Amino acid sequence: MAKYKIVHYINQFFANVGGEDMADYKPELREGAVGPGLKLNELLGEDYEIVGTIICGDNYFGENLDEATGIVLDMVKKCEADAVVAGPAFNAGRYGVACGTACKAIEEELNIPTVTGMYVENPGVDMFRKDLLIVETPNSAAGMRKVLPKIAKLVKKLVEGEEVLGPKEEGYIERGIRVNYFAEKRGSDRAIDMLLKKIKGEEYVTEYEMPVFDRVDPAEPVKDIKNATIAIVTSGGVVPTGNPDHIESSNATKYGEYSIAGMETMSKDDFTTIHGGYDRQFVMENPNLVVPLDVLRELEKEGEFGKLYDSFFTTTGTGTATGSAAKFGDDIGKKLIADGVDAVILVST
């Protein structure tokens, strides 16, 4: 009998339950290893055993965060796990957020160590890198064989109380944690050495990498507003009643495009808000407060601008990773440019 018990969390795809058609799959606990867990179990060695695999659809977890997290915690407790592995999620945004949310809750509520894996641009990285050990992965599951040994190594170190070294040595994504250590040279000498190498054009390694933030230059003014086509984009979470695309109320991994062609106003019977970061009661009564269709139609009729674009784009901004937001903006921008839109009114809350 194995000395240590491991629980593995995976989504519906890696459990071979199904694809997007099964993304609403409710949490299920299966005995033993499933899917990528079979290889992970082998890599962990004879002292370890994946005693249970938790399977949950990406949409279900994202749309029922509190409920899904609670169920996962109960399943982990039932298995009496010594450690939990989630994923790896690679570049799958919803999967990454689910892995991160589950791991953080397990560590905080149950005090059980966890390891997950994600591609650096996965929105889950920005959300959880400071809280969790996230092994860096390629952007697709083609890199599974390279990633699983790193995950197995970290799991064994955590369970057996061995020292976990830095990101470069262990292969996990930097967490922004600085650790004191004794160096052969004092800091001033190391700084001069780096400066001289930089001046000479030689390779050098910085001791503290600065974060890189994308800078967006302000757009030029609209040259001919009287003939301009204007679109509405919002992070305020206004969606058709029923939320047909299942956009998350926070930590959004998707956006929606919905027609407003021929509409004079945003009716409360047809639209609502699913945003989890503000008091929604006023917007639910009058969605025009976030998507100002009524006022823009008046201005359109008065000739203040040329035409209102026939659709609006929406997502939720609260807790959404900057990587996801940048991808949304890139996708939406390309479509609007292709359709000849001249300007966007971006409504935040």
N, C-alpha and C positions, 0 to 999 in steps of 0.2 A: 504493500500500500504506500502511495506517495506521501511524502512528508509535508508538502505544501499544496494548498488548494488554490486554484486560479479560476476566476470567472472572466469570460470573454463577452464583450458587447459588440454586436455587428448589426448592420441594417438588413432590410429585406432582400436587397440585391445580392450581397455576399453570402446570405444564408440560402440562396437559390430558391427563395419563395416567389420572387417575381420582380419586375421593374417598377416603372411609374404606376402601373395599374395596381400595384400592391403597396404603394407608399403610405396608405392609411392603416397598415397592418399593426394591430395592437401588440403590446409587449408580450412575449412568450418566453418561457424558460425551458430549454431543452437540456437533457442530461448529456454530459460529455462535450467533445469538441465538434464544431461544425465549420465547413468551408475553410477559410484560411487558418482557423484554429487547429486543424489537423497537423499542419506543418509547424505551427507555433508550439504545439504540445510536444512534438518530436524534438524541437530545438531546446526546449526548457530542460529536458533530461529526465532521468528516472525519479528524481526527488520531487518532481512537480507534476501536477495533473490538472488539466482543465476539466473541472468537475461539472461545470454548467455553462451554457451559452445563452445569453439574453438576446433575443431578436426583436427589433422594433422598426416599423416603417418610418422613414424620414419625415413625411408629412405629419404622421400621428404625433411624433415627439415634438415637432416644431409648433404644432397647433394646440398641444396639451402639455405645455412644459412642466407645470407643477404636478399634474396627475402622473405623467409619464415618469418624471424623476422619482416620485414617491414609489411607484411600482418597481422601478429598477432598484431602488434602495432596499425594498423588502426582499426582492429576489436575491440580492447580494448577501443580505443577512441570513437568508434561508440556507445559502450554500456554505456559510461560515468561511468565506474567502480570506486568504492571506494577502491577495493582491488582485487587482482588476486590470485587464487590458481592454481598451476600446479601439476599434478600427483595425488597421489604419484607414483613414478616410481619404487620403490623397487630396485631390482638388475638389471633392464633392462638398459644396458649401453646407447644405442642410445636414449631411452626415457629420461633418466636422463640428458644427455647432452642437449637435446631439451628443457626440463623443465628449466634447469639452464640458458641456453642462452636466452630464452624468458623472464624469470623473471628478469634477470640482465638488459636487454634492457628496460623492462617496468619501472623498478625503476629509471634507469638513464635518459631515454628519457621522460617519462610521470610523474615521481615523484609519482607513485602509489605504495603502499606497496604490497609485494608478500610473499607467503609462498609456499614451495614445500616440498616433502618428498622423501628420498632415503635410501637405505641400505648403510652401511658405506663403502663397497667395490665398490659401483657404481662409475665409473670414473667421473661422474658429481660432486661427493663430493670433490675430490681433486681440481677440476677446479673452483668450486663456493663457497666453504665453507666460505671463507673470505668475500664474497659479500652478501650472502643470508642467510635467516633463512631456514635451511633444517631440517625438523623433521626426526629423526632417525627411520627407519622402519625395520621390518624383511626382509629377502631376497626374500620373495614371497608375492603375493597378499592375501595369507591366513591370513595375519596380518592386513588386511584393517580395520576391526572394532576397532582394538586397536589404529590405527594411526589417523583416521579421527577426533576423539574428540580432540586430541592434536592440529591438524591443525586448527580446528574450534576455539579453545580457543585462539590461537595465532592471528588468523585473527581478532577476536573481540577486542583483546588488541591493535593491530596496528591501526585499524580503529577508535577506541574510545580514542586513546591516552593514554592508560594505560601503566604502566611500564612493560616491558618485562624482566623477571628475567633471571637467568643463565641457561645454558644448562641442568643441572641436574634437576632443578625445572620445566622447560618448556618442556624438552624432545627433544630439537634440538641438532644438532651436533656442537661441539665446533668450534668456529670461530677464535680462537687465539687472542681474544681481552681481554686485562687486564683492569680491572676497579678499581679505588681507592675506598677504603671503610675503615671505622673505625672498628678495631678489639679490643676485650677485652684485648688480650695479645700482647706485642710488638713482632716483627718478630724474634728477637734472642731467646726469650723464646719459641716461637712456634717451631723454628728449633731444639732446644735442646730436646723438648718434642718428636718430631718426631724421632730424633736420638736415644733416649733412648728406644722408642717403637721398633724401628728397631733392636737394639742390643738384646732386650729381645725376639724378634720374635713375638711381638704383632702386631695387625693390626693398620695401620695408613693411613692417606689420604694425599697425597702430594698436595701442593697448586699450583704447576705448573708442569704439566705432560710434559715430554720431548718427542718429536716425535721419533718414532721407525722406523729406516731405515733398510731394508734388506741388508745384506752384502753377497757378492758372492765371494767365494774363487777362485783365479785363477786356471784354469784347468792345469792339468799336461801336459807336452809336448807330442806330438804325438810320440809314440815309433817307429813306422815303417811307415814313410811318403811315402815311395816308393810303399806301398801297401794300403795306406789309401784311404777311400772314403770321399770326401769333398763336402759339400753343401754350397749354397749361400743363405744368408738371408739379407734382406735390409730394412731399414726404409726410403728409398729414393723415394718410391711411384711409382716405375716402374711397369706397369701393361699391359696386352694385350690391344690393341687398342679397345676403347669402354668401358673400365673399367667394365667388365662383372659382377663383384661382388659388384660394387658400393662402393668401399672403399672411405672413406671421404678424402678430401684434407688436412684437419686438424682435430684435436680431434678424431682420428680414433678409432672406436669401433670394428674393424674387421681387419683381414689380409687375404691374398690370397695365394694359392699355384698353380703354373703354370708350365706346362711341358716345359723342354728345351731338351728333348731327341732327339738326332739326329741333333740338331742345332749346327752350327759352330759360329754363331754370333747373336747378338740381333738386328734384322732389325728394322729400324724406321717405316717400313710399318706394322709391326706386334706388336710393343710395343711402349708405350708412357709413360709419367710421369704425375701424377695428384697431385704431391706434392705442397702444398701451401706456402712453406717456403723458396724457393730459386728460382733463375732465371732459368726457365726450358728450355730455347731455345736450349742450347747446348746438353742437355740430350735428347730432342725430336729429334734432328738430329742424335744423336749417343747414344742410351740407354746403350751401353757397358761402358760408363763412370760411371754408377752406378752399373750395373750388368755386371762385366767384363768377360762375357762368351768367347769372342774372345781370350783373353790372357790365360784364364784357359784351353781352348781347346788346345792351343799350348803347354802349360806346360804338359798337360795330354799326348799328343802325344810324347813329349820328355821324358816321364817316370819320371817326377819330383814328381808325386804322382800317386796313383793307378787309381782312377776313380772319375769322377764328378757325383754327385747325379743327377737323372733325372728330378728333379723339383727345382724351387727356391721359396722362401717364401718372401712376400713383404707386407709392410704397410706404413703408413706415420707417422713420428715421431713428427712433429710440433704440439705442443699443446696437444699431447696425454697424458692422465693421466698415472702416474706410475703404478697404479693398473691394467689398461688395458694392458700396456706393459708387466708387469710381467705375466699376464695370457697368452698373446700371446707366450711369451718365454717358458712358461711351456708346452703349447699345442704343439708347434713346436718341442721342445726338446724331448718330449716323443715319437713323431712320428719318429724323426731322430734316436733315440736310438733303437727303435723297428726295423728300417730298416738297422741297422748296420753302420750308419754314424760315422766316427771317428773324424771329425773336421768340424767347420763351419767358413766361411769367412763372417763376419758381416759388411756390407757396410753401413755406415751412410753418411749423407751429411752435 
